[in-house]
Amino acid sequence: MIYDQNNIFARIIRKEIPADIVYEDDQVLAFKDIAPAAPVHILVIPKKEYVSYHDFIENSSSEEVAYFFQIVQKICQELNLQEGGYRIMSNIGKNAMQTVHHMHLHILAGRPLGRVNP
């Protein structure tokens, strides 16, 4: 899949669309989801152009991957999510219902989230 430079997350990175930002540096941006599925619902994205988690892992450096996940951990710690627990997930592709084709992780917390498996 070709990266769409006008997807909503690319536009948020460029500050064309406002977002409730919880973390930002030169490589990573994290912001509150506009349609939260839990009391805490943060989206974490790399600022580079990756279509999905799969694309990110396949085409970025190991240093970029490590840094990204260190920032995810930092955000979870700063929000003290380890106390009640949290879920990290990424939808990849059509069958997983990925709607924005820019790599992103969801951090969900703040209530019992239910089982992932039946």
Phi and psi restraints in degrees (range 20) as a CNS / XPLOR table:
assign (resid 1 and name C) (resid 2 and name N)
       (resid 2 and name CA) (resid 2 and name C) 1.0 -84.6 20.0 2
assign (resid 2 and name N) (resid 2 and name CA)
       (resid 2 and name C) (resid 3 and name N) 1.0 137.4 20.0 2
assign (resid 2 and name C) (resid 3 and name N)
       (resid 3 and name CA) (resid 3 and name C) 1.0 -68.0 20.0 2
assign (resid 3 and name N) (resid 3 and name CA)
       (resid 3 and name C) (resid 4 and name N) 1.0 130.4 20.0 2
assign (resid 3 and name C) (resid 4 and name N)
       (resid 4 and name CA) (resid 4 and name C) 1.0 -93.3 20.0 2
assign (resid 4 and name N) (resid 4 and name CA)
       (resid 4 and name C) (resid 5 and name N) 1.0 108.5 20.0 2
assign (resid 4 and name C) (resid 5 and name N)
       (resid 5 and name CA) (resid 5 and name C) 1.0 -69.4 20.0 2
assign (resid 5 and name N) (resid 5 and name CA)
       (resid 5 and name C) (resid 6 and name N) 1.0 -4.8 20.0 2
assign (resid 5 and name C) (resid 6 and name N)
       (resid 6 and name CA) (resid 6 and name C) 1.0 -109.9 20.0 2
assign (resid 6 and name N) (resid 6 and name CA)
       (resid 6 and name C) (resid 7 and name N) 1.0 14.6 20.0 2
assign (resid 6 and name C) (resid 7 and name N)
       (resid 7 and name CA) (resid 7 and name C) 1.0 -65.3 20.0 2
assign (resid 7 and name N) (resid 7 and name CA)
       (resid 7 and name C) (resid 8 and name N) 1.0 160.9 20.0 2
assign (resid 7 and name C) (resid 8 and name N)
       (resid 8 and name CA) (resid 8 and name C) 1.0 -60.1 20.0 2
assign (resid 8 and name N) (resid 8 and name CA)
       (resid 8 and name C) (resid 9 and name N) 1.0 -35.9 20.0 2
assign (resid 8 and name C) (resid 9 and name N)
       (resid 9 and name CA) (resid 9 and name C) 1.0 -71.8 20.0 2
assign (resid 9 and name N) (resid 9 and name CA)
       (resid 9 and name C) (resid 10 and name N) 1.0 -37.5 20.0 2
assign (resid 9 and name C) (resid 10 and name N)
       (resid 10 and name CA) (resid 10 and name C) 1.0 -61.7 20.0 2
assign (resid 10 and name N) (resid 10 and name CA)
       (resid 10 and name C) (resid 11 and name N) 1.0 -39.3 20.0 2
assign (resid 10 and name C) (resid 11 and name N)
       (resid 11 and name CA) (resid 11 and name C) 1.0 -69.4 20.0 2
assign (resid 11 and name N) (resid 11 and name CA)
       (resid 11 and name C) (resid 12 and name N) 1.0 -33.7 20.0 2
assign (resid 11 and name C) (resid 12 and name N)
       (resid 12 and name CA) (resid 12 and name C) 1.0 -67.2 20.0 2
assign (resid 12 and name N) (resid 12 and name CA)
       (resid 12 and name C) (resid 13 and name N) 1.0 -43.8 20.0 2
assign (resid 12 and name C) (resid 13 and name N)
       (resid 13 and name CA) (resid 13 and name C) 1.0 -57.2 20.0 2
assign (resid 13 and name N) (resid 13 and name CA)
       (resid 13 and name C) (resid 14 and name N) 1.0 -42.0 20.0 2
assign (resid 13 and name C) (resid 14 and name N)
       (resid 14 and name CA) (resid 14 and name C) 1.0 -79.1 20.0 2
assign (resid 14 and name N) (resid 14 and name CA)
       (resid 14 and name C) (resid 15 and name N) 1.0 -0.2 20.0 2
assign (resid 14 and name C) (resid 15 and name N)
       (resid 15 and name CA) (resid 15 and name C) 1.0 66.9 20.0 2
assign (resid 15 and name N) (resid 15 and name CA)
       (resid 15 and name C) (resid 16 and name N) 1.0 25.1 20.0 2
assign (resid 15 and name C) (resid 16 and name N)
       (resid 16 and name CA) (resid 16 and name C) 1.0 -81.1 20.0 2
assign (resid 16 and name N) (resid 16 and name CA)
       (resid 16 and name C) (resid 17 and name N) 1.0 -23.2 20.0 2
assign (resid 16 and name C) (resid 17 and name N)
       (resid 17 and name CA) (resid 17 and name C) 1.0 -126.5 20.0 2
assign (resid 17 and name N) (resid 17 and name CA)
       (resid 17 and name C) (resid 18 and name N) 1.0 132.8 20.0 2
assign (resid 17 and name C) (resid 18 and name N)
       (resid 18 and name CA) (resid 18 and name C) 1.0 -71.1 20.0 2
assign (resid 18 and name N) (resid 18 and name CA)
       (resid 18 and name C) (resid 19 and name N) 1.0 153.6 20.0 2
assign (resid 18 and name C) (resid 19 and name N)
       (resid 19 and name CA) (resid 19 and name C) 1.0 -147.4 20.0 2
assign (resid 19 and name N) (resid 19 and name CA)
       (resid 19 and name C) (resid 20 and name N) 1.0 153.5 20.0 2
assign (resid 19 and name C) (resid 20 and name N)
       (resid 20 and name CA) (resid 20 and name C) 1.0 -86.7 20.0 2
assign (resid 20 and name N) (resid 20 and name CA)
       (resid 20 and name C) (resid 21 and name N) 1.0 88.6 20.0 2
assign (resid 20 and name C) (resid 21 and name N)
       (resid 21 and name CA) (resid 21 and name C) 1.0 -78.6 20.0 2
assign (resid 21 and name N) (resid 21 and name CA)
       (resid 21 and name C) (resid 22 and name N) 1.0 132.1 20.0 2
assign (resid 21 and name C) (resid 22 and name N)
       (resid 22 and name CA) (resid 22 and name C) 1.0 -107.7 20.0 2
assign (resid 22 and name N) (resid 22 and name CA)
       (resid 22 and name C) (resid 23 and name N) 1.0 -17.3 20.0 2
assign (resid 22 and name C) (resid 23 and name N)
       (resid 23 and name CA) (resid 23 and name C) 1.0 -159.4 20.0 2
assign (resid 23 and name N) (resid 23 and name CA)
       (resid 23 and name C) (resid 24 and name N) 1.0 141.0 20.0 2
assign (resid 23 and name C) (resid 24 and name N)
       (resid 24 and name CA) (resid 24 and name C) 1.0 -155.4 20.0 2
assign (resid 24 and name N) (resid 24 and name CA)
       (resid 24 and name C) (resid 25 and name N) 1.0 137.8 20.0 2
assign (resid 24 and name C) (resid 25 and name N)
       (resid 25 and name CA) (resid 25 and name C) 1.0 -143.3 20.0 2
assign (resid 25 and name N) (resid 25 and name CA)
       (resid 25 and name C) (resid 26 and name N) 1.0 -164.4 20.0 2
assign (resid 25 and name C) (resid 26 and name N)
       (resid 26 and name CA) (resid 26 and name C) 1.0 -74.3 20.0 2
assign (resid 26 and name N) (resid 26 and name CA)
       (resid 26 and name C) (resid 27 and name N) 1.0 -13.6 20.0 2
assign (resid 26 and name C) (resid 27 and name N)
       (resid 27 and name CA) (resid 27 and name C) 1.0 -115.4 20.0 2
assign (resid 27 and name N) (resid 27 and name CA)
       (resid 27 and name C) (resid 28 and name N) 1.0 -26.4 20.0 2
assign (resid 27 and name C) (resid 28 and name N)
       (resid 28 and name CA) (resid 28 and name C) 1.0 -134.2 20.0 2
assign (resid 28 and name N) (resid 28 and name CA)
       (resid 28 and name C) (resid 29 and name N) 1.0 143.8 20.0 2
assign (resid 28 and name C) (resid 29 and name N)
       (resid 29 and name CA) (resid 29 and name C) 1.0 -131.6 20.0 2
assign (resid 29 and name N) (resid 29 and name CA)
       (resid 29 and name C) (resid 30 and name N) 1.0 135.6 20.0 2
assign (resid 29 and name C) (resid 30 and name N)
       (resid 30 and name CA) (resid 30 and name C) 1.0 -131.3 20.0 2
assign (resid 30 and name N) (resid 30 and name CA)
       (resid 30 and name C) (resid 31 and name N) 1.0 135.8 20.0 2
assign (resid 30 and name C) (resid 31 and name N)
       (resid 31 and name CA) (resid 31 and name C) 1.0 -149.9 20.0 2
assign (resid 31 and name N) (resid 31 and name CA)
       (resid 31 and name C) (resid 32 and name N) 1.0 161.1 20.0 2
assign (resid 31 and name C) (resid 32 and name N)
       (resid 32 and name CA) (resid 32 and name C) 1.0 -73.5 20.0 2
assign (resid 32 and name N) (resid 32 and name CA)
       (resid 32 and name C) (resid 33 and name N) 1.0 138.0 20.0 2
assign (resid 32 and name C) (resid 33 and name N)
       (resid 33 and name CA) (resid 33 and name C) 1.0 -67.9 20.0 2
assign (resid 33 and name N) (resid 33 and name CA)
       (resid 33 and name C) (resid 34 and name N) 1.0 138.5 20.0 2
assign (resid 33 and name C) (resid 34 and name N)
       (resid 34 and name CA) (resid 34 and name C) 1.0 -76.5 20.0 2
assign (resid 34 and name N) (resid 34 and name CA)
       (resid 34 and name C) (resid 35 and name N) 1.0 -14.3 20.0 2
assign (resid 34 and name C) (resid 35 and name N)
       (resid 35 and name CA) (resid 35 and name C) 1.0 -130.3 20.0 2
assign (resid 35 and name N) (resid 35 and name CA)
       (resid 35 and name C) (resid 36 and name N) 1.0 72.4 20.0 2
assign (resid 35 and name C) (resid 36 and name N)
       (resid 36 and name CA) (resid 36 and name C) 1.0 -63.7 20.0 2
assign (resid 36 and name N) (resid 36 and name CA)
       (resid 36 and name C) (resid 37 and name N) 1.0 138.3 20.0 2
assign (resid 36 and name C) (resid 37 and name N)
       (resid 37 and name CA) (resid 37 and name C) 1.0 -94.8 20.0 2
assign (resid 37 and name N) (resid 37 and name CA)
       (resid 37 and name C) (resid 38 and name N) 1.0 -1.4 20.0 2
assign (resid 37 and name C) (resid 38 and name N)
       (resid 38 and name CA) (resid 38 and name C) 1.0 -156.6 20.0 2
assign (resid 38 and name N) (resid 38 and name CA)
       (resid 38 and name C) (resid 39 and name N) 1.0 164.2 20.0 2
assign (resid 38 and name C) (resid 39 and name N)
       (resid 39 and name CA) (resid 39 and name C) 1.0 -55.2 20.0 2
assign (resid 39 and name N) (resid 39 and name CA)
       (resid 39 and name C) (resid 40 and name N) 1.0 -35.9 20.0 2
assign (resid 39 and name C) (resid 40 and name N)
       (resid 40 and name CA) (resid 40 and name C) 1.0 -111.2 20.0 2
assign (resid 40 and name N) (resid 40 and name CA)
       (resid 40 and name C) (resid 41 and name N) 1.0 119.2 20.0 2
assign (resid 40 and name C) (resid 41 and name N)
       (resid 41 and name CA) (resid 41 and name C) 1.0 -144.0 20.0 2
assign (resid 41 and name N) (resid 41 and name CA)
       (resid 41 and name C) (resid 42 and name N) 1.0 98.9 20.0 2
assign (resid 41 and name C) (resid 42 and name N)
       (resid 42 and name CA) (resid 42 and name C) 1.0 -110.1 20.0 2
assign (resid 42 and name N) (resid 42 and name CA)
       (resid 42 and name C) (resid 43 and name N) 1.0 137.4 20.0 2
assign (resid 42 and name C) (resid 43 and name N)
       (resid 43 and name CA) (resid 43 and name C) 1.0 -104.1 20.0 2
assign (resid 43 and name N) (resid 43 and name CA)
       (resid 43 and name C) (resid 44 and name N) 1.0 131.7 20.0 2
assign (resid 43 and name C) (resid 44 and name N)
       (resid 44 and name CA) (resid 44 and name C) 1.0 -119.5 20.0 2
assign (resid 44 and name N) (resid 44 and name CA)
       (resid 44 and name C) (resid 45 and name N) 1.0 127.0 20.0 2
assign (resid 44 and name C) (resid 45 and name N)
       (resid 45 and name CA) (resid 45 and name C) 1.0 -132.7 20.0 2
assign (resid 45 and name N) (resid 45 and name CA)
       (resid 45 and name C) (resid 46 and name N) 1.0 145.2 20.0 2
assign (resid 45 and name C) (resid 46 and name N)
       (resid 46 and name CA) (resid 46 and name C) 1.0 -76.2 20.0 2
assign (resid 46 and name N) (resid 46 and name CA)
       (resid 46 and name C) (resid 47 and name N) 1.0 152.6 20.0 2
assign (resid 46 and name C) (resid 47 and name N)
       (resid 47 and name CA) (resid 47 and name C) 1.0 -82.4 20.0 2
assign (resid 47 and name N) (resid 47 and name CA)
       (resid 47 and name C) (resid 48 and name N) 1.0 -14.6 20.0 2
assign (resid 47 and name C) (resid 48 and name N)
       (resid 48 and name CA) (resid 48 and name C) 1.0 -79.6 20.0 2
assign (resid 48 and name N) (resid 48 and name CA)
       (resid 48 and name C) (resid 49 and name N) 1.0 165.9 20.0 2
assign (resid 48 and name C) (resid 49 and name N)
       (resid 49 and name CA) (resid 49 and name C) 1.0 -87.5 20.0 2
assign (resid 49 and name N) (resid 49 and name CA)
       (resid 49 and name C) (resid 50 and name N) 1.0 91.9 20.0 2
assign (resid 49 and name C) (resid 50 and name N)
       (resid 50 and name CA) (resid 50 and name C) 1.0 -121.3 20.0 2
assign (resid 50 and name N) (resid 50 and name CA)
       (resid 50 and name C) (resid 51 and name N) 1.0 135.0 20.0 2
assign (resid 50 and name C) (resid 51 and name N)
       (resid 51 and name CA) (resid 51 and name C) 1.0 -74.7 20.0 2
assign (resid 51 and name N) (resid 51 and name CA)
       (resid 51 and name C) (resid 52 and name N) 1.0 -34.6 20.0 2
assign (resid 51 and name C) (resid 52 and name N)
       (resid 52 and name CA) (resid 52 and name C) 1.0 -156.1 20.0 2
assign (resid 52 and name N) (resid 52 and name CA)
       (resid 52 and name C) (resid 53 and name N) 1.0 174.3 20.0 2
assign (resid 52 and name C) (resid 53 and name N)
       (resid 53 and name CA) (resid 53 and name C) 1.0 -55.4 20.0 2
assign (resid 53 and name N) (resid 53 and name CA)
       (resid 53 and name C) (resid 54 and name N) 1.0 -45.8 20.0 2
assign (resid 53 and name C) (resid 54 and name N)
       (resid 54 and name CA) (resid 54 and name C) 1.0 -57.2 20.0 2
assign (resid 54 and name N) (resid 54 and name CA)
       (resid 54 and name C) (resid 55 and name N) 1.0 -48.4 20.0 2
assign (resid 54 and name C) (resid 55 and name N)
       (resid 55 and name CA) (resid 55 and name C) 1.0 -60.5 20.0 2
assign (resid 55 and name N) (resid 55 and name CA)
       (resid 55 and name C) (resid 56 and name N) 1.0 -43.5 20.0 2
assign (resid 55 and name C) (resid 56 and name N)
       (resid 56 and name CA) (resid 56 and name C) 1.0 -59.6 20.0 2
assign (resid 56 and name N) (resid 56 and name CA)
       (resid 56 and name C) (resid 57 and name N) 1.0 -49.6 20.0 2
assign (resid 56 and name C) (resid 57 and name N)
       (resid 57 and name CA) (resid 57 and name C) 1.0 -66.2 20.0 2
assign (resid 57 and name N) (resid 57 and name CA)
       (resid 57 and name C) (resid 58 and name N) 1.0 -40.4 20.0 2
assign (resid 57 and name C) (resid 58 and name N)
       (resid 58 and name CA) (resid 58 and name C) 1.0 -71.9 20.0 2
assign (resid 58 and name N) (resid 58 and name CA)
       (resid 58 and name C) (resid 59 and name N) 1.0 -32.0 20.0 2
assign (resid 58 and name C) (resid 59 and name N)
       (resid 59 and name CA) (resid 59 and name C) 1.0 -120.1 20.0 2
assign (resid 59 and name N) (resid 59 and name CA)
       (resid 59 and name C) (resid 60 and name N) 1.0 0.9 20.0 2
assign (resid 59 and name C) (resid 60 and name N)
       (resid 60 and name CA) (resid 60 and name C) 1.0 -105.3 20.0 2
assign (resid 60 and name N) (resid 60 and name CA)
       (resid 60 and name C) (resid 61 and name N) 1.0 168.7 20.0 2
assign (resid 60 and name C) (resid 61 and name N)
       (resid 61 and name CA) (resid 61 and name C) 1.0 -79.3 20.0 2
assign (resid 61 and name N) (resid 61 and name CA)
       (resid 61 and name C) (resid 62 and name N) 1.0 159.7 20.0 2
assign (resid 61 and name C) (resid 62 and name N)
       (resid 62 and name CA) (resid 62 and name C) 1.0 -63.2 20.0 2
assign (resid 62 and name N) (resid 62 and name CA)
       (resid 62 and name C) (resid 63 and name N) 1.0 -30.3 20.0 2
assign (resid 62 and name C) (resid 63 and name N)
       (resid 63 and name CA) (resid 63 and name C) 1.0 -67.2 20.0 2
assign (resid 63 and name N) (resid 63 and name CA)
       (resid 63 and name C) (resid 64 and name N) 1.0 -40.7 20.0 2
assign (resid 63 and name C) (resid 64 and name N)
       (resid 64 and name CA) (resid 64 and name C) 1.0 -63.7 20.0 2
assign (resid 64 and name N) (resid 64 and name CA)
       (resid 64 and name C) (resid 65 and name N) 1.0 -43.1 20.0 2
assign (resid 64 and name C) (resid 65 and name N)
       (resid 65 and name CA) (resid 65 and name C) 1.0 -63.4 20.0 2
assign (resid 65 and name N) (resid 65 and name CA)
       (resid 65 and name C) (resid 66 and name N) 1.0 -48.2 20.0 2
assign (resid 65 and name C) (resid 66 and name N)
       (resid 66 and name CA) (resid 66 and name C) 1.0 -59.8 20.0 2
assign (resid 66 and name N) (resid 66 and name CA)
       (resid 66 and name C) (resid 67 and name N) 1.0 -45.5 20.0 2
assign (resid 66 and name C) (resid 67 and name N)
       (resid 67 and name CA) (resid 67 and name C) 1.0 -61.6 20.0 2
assign (resid 67 and name N) (resid 67 and name CA)
       (resid 67 and name C) (resid 68 and name N) 1.0 -45.3 20.0 2
assign (resid 67 and name C) (resid 68 and name N)
       (resid 68 and name CA) (resid 68 and name C) 1.0 -56.0 20.0 2
assign (resid 68 and name N) (resid 68 and name CA)
       (resid 68 and name C) (resid 69 and name N) 1.0 -48.6 20.0 2
assign (resid 68 and name C) (resid 69 and name N)
       (resid 69 and name CA) (resid 69 and name C) 1.0 -72.3 20.0 2
assign (resid 69 and name N) (resid 69 and name CA)
       (resid 69 and name C) (resid 70 and name N) 1.0 -26.3 20.0 2
assign (resid 69 and name C) (resid 70 and name N)
       (resid 70 and name CA) (resid 70 and name C) 1.0 -65.6 20.0 2
assign (resid 70 and name N) (resid 70 and name CA)
       (resid 70 and name C) (resid 71 and name N) 1.0 -38.5 20.0 2
assign (resid 70 and name C) (resid 71 and name N)
       (resid 71 and name CA) (resid 71 and name C) 1.0 -68.9 20.0 2
assign (resid 71 and name N) (resid 71 and name CA)
       (resid 71 and name C) (resid 72 and name N) 1.0 -40.4 20.0 2
assign (resid 71 and name C) (resid 72 and name N)
       (resid 72 and name CA) (resid 72 and name C) 1.0 -56.6 20.0 2
assign (resid 72 and name N) (resid 72 and name CA)
       (resid 72 and name C) (resid 73 and name N) 1.0 -46.1 20.0 2
assign (resid 72 and name C) (resid 73 and name N)
       (resid 73 and name CA) (resid 73 and name C) 1.0 -62.1 20.0 2
assign (resid 73 and name N) (resid 73 and name CA)
       (resid 73 and name C) (resid 74 and name N) 1.0 -43.2 20.0 2
assign (resid 73 and name C) (resid 74 and name N)
       (resid 74 and name CA) (resid 74 and name C) 1.0 -60.1 20.0 2
assign (resid 74 and name N) (resid 74 and name CA)
       (resid 74 and name C) (resid 75 and name N) 1.0 -44.0 20.0 2
assign (resid 74 and name C) (resid 75 and name N)
       (resid 75 and name CA) (resid 75 and name C) 1.0 -61.5 20.0 2
assign (resid 75 and name N) (resid 75 and name CA)
       (resid 75 and name C) (resid 76 and name N) 1.0 -46.4 20.0 2
assign (resid 75 and name C) (resid 76 and name N)
       (resid 76 and name CA) (resid 76 and name C) 1.0 -61.0 20.0 2
assign (resid 76 and name N) (resid 76 and name CA)
       (resid 76 and name C) (resid 77 and name N) 1.0 -40.7 20.0 2
assign (resid 76 and name C) (resid 77 and name N)
       (resid 77 and name CA) (resid 77 and name C) 1.0 -67.3 20.0 2
assign (resid 77 and name N) (resid 77 and name CA)
       (resid 77 and name C) (resid 78 and name N) 1.0 -44.2 20.0 2
assign (resid 77 and name C) (resid 78 and name N)
       (resid 78 and name CA) (resid 78 and name C) 1.0 -62.7 20.0 2
assign (resid 78 and name N) (resid 78 and name CA)
       (resid 78 and name C) (resid 79 and name N) 1.0 -31.2 20.0 2
assign (resid 78 and name C) (resid 79 and name N)
       (resid 79 and name CA) (resid 79 and name C) 1.0 -89.2 20.0 2
assign (resid 79 and name N) (resid 79 and name CA)
       (resid 79 and name C) (resid 80 and name N) 1.0 0.9 20.0 2
assign (resid 79 and name C) (resid 80 and name N)
       (resid 80 and name CA) (resid 80 and name C) 1.0 55.9 20.0 2
assign (resid 80 and name N) (resid 80 and name CA)
       (resid 80 and name C) (resid 81 and name N) 1.0 40.3 20.0 2
assign (resid 80 and name C) (resid 81 and name N)
       (resid 81 and name CA) (resid 81 and name C) 1.0 -75.3 20.0 2
assign (resid 81 and name N) (resid 81 and name CA)
       (resid 81 and name C) (resid 82 and name N) 1.0 -19.4 20.0 2
assign (resid 81 and name C) (resid 82 and name N)
       (resid 82 and name CA) (resid 82 and name C) 1.0 -64.5 20.0 2
assign (resid 82 and name N) (resid 82 and name CA)
       (resid 82 and name C) (resid 83 and name N) 1.0 -23.4 20.0 2
assign (resid 82 and name C) (resid 83 and name N)
       (resid 83 and name CA) (resid 83 and name C) 1.0 -58.3 20.0 2
assign (resid 83 and name N) (resid 83 and name CA)
       (resid 83 and name C) (resid 84 and name N) 1.0 -56.1 20.0 2
assign (resid 83 and name C) (resid 84 and name N)
       (resid 84 and name CA) (resid 84 and name C) 1.0 -96.4 20.0 2
assign (resid 84 and name N) (resid 84 and name CA)
       (resid 84 and name C) (resid 85 and name N) 1.0 -11.8 20.0 2
assign (resid 84 and name C) (resid 85 and name N)
       (resid 85 and name CA) (resid 85 and name C) 1.0 97.4 20.0 2
assign (resid 85 and name N) (resid 85 and name CA)
       (resid 85 and name C) (resid 86 and name N) 1.0 160.3 20.0 2
assign (resid 85 and name C) (resid 86 and name N)
       (resid 86 and name CA) (resid 86 and name C) 1.0 -156.1 20.0 2
assign (resid 86 and name N) (resid 86 and name CA)
       (resid 86 and name C) (resid 87 and name N) 1.0 166.2 20.0 2
assign (resid 86 and name C) (resid 87 and name N)
       (resid 87 and name CA) (resid 87 and name C) 1.0 -123.3 20.0 2
assign (resid 87 and name N) (resid 87 and name CA)
       (resid 87 and name C) (resid 88 and name N) 1.0 138.5 20.0 2
assign (resid 87 and name C) (resid 88 and name N)
       (resid 88 and name CA) (resid 88 and name C) 1.0 -117.5 20.0 2
assign (resid 88 and name N) (resid 88 and name CA)
       (resid 88 and name C) (resid 89 and name N) 1.0 130.5 20.0 2
assign (resid 88 and name C) (resid 89 and name N)
       (resid 89 and name CA) (resid 89 and name C) 1.0 -148.6 20.0 2
assign (resid 89 and name N) (resid 89 and name CA)
       (resid 89 and name C) (resid 90 and name N) 1.0 158.8 20.0 2
assign (resid 89 and name C) (resid 90 and name N)
       (resid 90 and name CA) (resid 90 and name C) 1.0 -142.2 20.0 2
assign (resid 90 and name N) (resid 90 and name CA)
       (resid 90 and name C) (resid 91 and name N) 1.0 131.4 20.0 2
assign (resid 90 and name C) (resid 91 and name N)
       (resid 91 and name CA) (resid 91 and name C) 1.0 -92.7 20.0 2
assign (resid 91 and name N) (resid 91 and name CA)
       (resid 91 and name C) (resid 92 and name N) 1.0 129.0 20.0 2
assign (resid 91 and name C) (resid 92 and name N)
       (resid 92 and name CA) (resid 92 and name C) 1.0 -124.7 20.0 2
assign (resid 92 and name N) (resid 92 and name CA)
       (resid 92 and name C) (resid 93 and name N) 1.0 110.3 20.0 2
assign (resid 92 and name C) (resid 93 and name N)
       (resid 93 and name CA) (resid 93 and name C) 1.0 87.1 20.0 2
assign (resid 93 and name N) (resid 93 and name CA)
       (resid 93 and name C) (resid 94 and name N) 1.0 179.0 20.0 2
assign (resid 93 and name C) (resid 94 and name N)
       (resid 94 and name CA) (resid 94 and name C) 1.0 -60.3 20.0 2
assign (resid 94 and name N) (resid 94 and name CA)
       (resid 94 and name C) (resid 95 and name N) 1.0 -48.6 20.0 2
assign (resid 94 and name C) (resid 95 and name N)
       (resid 95 and name CA) (resid 95 and name C) 1.0 -66.2 20.0 2
assign (resid 95 and name N) (resid 95 and name CA)
       (resid 95 and name C) (resid 96 and name N) 1.0 -24.4 20.0 2
assign (resid 95 and name C) (resid 96 and name N)
       (resid 96 and name CA) (resid 96 and name C) 1.0 -91.4 20.0 2
assign (resid 96 and name N) (resid 96 and name CA)
       (resid 96 and name C) (resid 97 and name N) 1.0 0.9 20.0 2
assign (resid 96 and name C) (resid 97 and name N)
       (resid 97 and name CA) (resid 97 and name C) 1.0 64.6 20.0 2
assign (resid 97 and name N) (resid 97 and name CA)
       (resid 97 and name C) (resid 98 and name N) 1.0 39.7 20.0 2
assign (resid 97 and name C) (resid 98 and name N)
       (resid 98 and name CA) (resid 98 and name C) 1.0 -66.5 20.0 2
assign (resid 98 and name N) (resid 98 and name CA)
       (resid 98 and name C) (resid 99 and name N) 1.0 122.4 20.0 2
assign (resid 98 and name C) (resid 99 and name N)
       (resid 99 and name CA) (resid 99 and name C) 1.0 -103.9 20.0 2
assign (resid 99 and name N) (resid 99 and name CA)
       (resid 99 and name C) (resid 100 and name N) 1.0 -27.0 20.0 2
assign (resid 99 and name C) (resid 100 and name N)
       (resid 100 and name CA) (resid 100 and name C) 1.0 -114.2 20.0 2
assign (resid 100 and name N) (resid 100 and name CA)
       (resid 100 and name C) (resid 101 and name N) 1.0 120.8 20.0 2
assign (resid 100 and name C) (resid 101 and name N)
       (resid 101 and name CA) (resid 101 and name C) 1.0 -91.9 20.0 2
assign (resid 101 and name N) (resid 101 and name CA)
       (resid 101 and name C) (resid 102 and name N) 1.0 60.8 20.0 2
assign (resid 101 and name C) (resid 102 and name N)
       (resid 102 and name CA) (resid 102 and name C) 1.0 -137.9 20.0 2
assign (resid 102 and name N) (resid 102 and name CA)
       (resid 102 and name C) (resid 103 and name N) 1.0 128.3 20.0 2
assign (resid 102 and name C) (resid 103 and name N)
       (resid 103 and name CA) (resid 103 and name C) 1.0 -50.3 20.0 2
assign (resid 103 and name N) (resid 103 and name CA)
       (resid 103 and name C) (resid 104 and name N) 1.0 128.5 20.0 2
assign (resid 103 and name C) (resid 104 and name N)
       (resid 104 and name CA) (resid 104 and name C) 1.0 -153.8 20.0 2
assign (resid 104 and name N) (resid 104 and name CA)
       (resid 104 and name C) (resid 105 and name N) 1.0 148.5 20.0 2
assign (resid 104 and name C) (resid 105 and name N)
       (resid 105 and name CA) (resid 105 and name C) 1.0 -111.0 20.0 2
assign (resid 105 and name N) (resid 105 and name CA)
       (resid 105 and name C) (resid 106 and name N) 1.0 143.7 20.0 2
assign (resid 105 and name C) (resid 106 and name N)
       (resid 106 and name CA) (resid 106 and name C) 1.0 -99.6 20.0 2
assign (resid 106 and name N) (resid 106 and name CA)
       (resid 106 and name C) (resid 107 and name N) 1.0 132.9 20.0 2
assign (resid 106 and name C) (resid 107 and name N)
       (resid 107 and name CA) (resid 107 and name C) 1.0 -110.2 20.0 2
assign (resid 107 and name N) (resid 107 and name CA)
       (resid 107 and name C) (resid 108 and name N) 1.0 119.7 20.0 2
assign (resid 107 and name C) (resid 108 and name N)
       (resid 108 and name CA) (resid 108 and name C) 1.0 -119.3 20.0 2
assign (resid 108 and name N) (resid 108 and name CA)
       (resid 108 and name C) (resid 109 and name N) 1.0 135.8 20.0 2
assign (resid 108 and name C) (resid 109 and name N)
       (resid 109 and name CA) (resid 109 and name C) 1.0 -165.6 20.0 2
assign (resid 109 and name N) (resid 109 and name CA)
       (resid 109 and name C) (resid 110 and name N) 1.0 176.8 20.0 2
assign (resid 109 and name C) (resid 110 and name N)
       (resid 110 and name CA) (resid 110 and name C) 1.0 102.6 20.0 2
assign (resid 110 and name N) (resid 110 and name CA)
       (resid 110 and name C) (resid 111 and name N) 1.0 -4.7 20.0 2
assign (resid 110 and name C) (resid 111 and name N)
       (resid 111 and name CA) (resid 111 and name C) 1.0 -164.1 20.0 2
assign (resid 111 and name N) (resid 111 and name CA)
       (resid 111 and name C) (resid 112 and name N) 1.0 163.8 20.0 2
assign (resid 111 and name C) (resid 112 and name N)
       (resid 112 and name CA) (resid 112 and name C) 1.0 -59.7 20.0 2
assign (resid 112 and name N) (resid 112 and name CA)
       (resid 112 and name C) (resid 113 and name N) 1.0 128.7 20.0 2
assign (resid 112 and name C) (resid 113 and name N)
       (resid 113 and name CA) (resid 113 and name C) 1.0 -96.6 20.0 2
assign (resid 113 and name N) (resid 113 and name CA)
       (resid 113 and name C) (resid 114 and name N) 1.0 -6.2 20.0 2
assign (resid 113 and name C) (resid 114 and name N)
       (resid 114 and name CA) (resid 114 and name C) 1.0 80.5 20.0 2
assign (resid 114 and name N) (resid 114 and name CA)
       (resid 114 and name C) (resid 115 and name N) 1.0 168.0 20.0 2
assign (resid 114 and name C) (resid 115 and name N)
       (resid 115 and name CA) (resid 115 and name C) 1.0 -75.1 20.0 2
assign (resid 115 and name N) (resid 115 and name CA)
       (resid 115 and name C) (resid 116 and name N) 1.0 148.1 20.0 2
assign (resid 115 and name C) (resid 116 and name N)
       (resid 116 and name CA) (resid 116 and name C) 1.0 -85.7 20.0 2
assign (resid 116 and name N) (resid 116 and name CA)
       (resid 116 and name C) (resid 117 and name N) 1.0 -37.3 20.0 2
assign (resid 116 and name C) (resid 117 and name N)
       (resid 117 and name CA) (resid 117 and name C) 1.0 -99.2 20.0 2
assign (resid 117 and name N) (resid 117 and name CA)
       (resid 117 and name C) (resid 118 and name N) 1.0 143.8 20.0 2
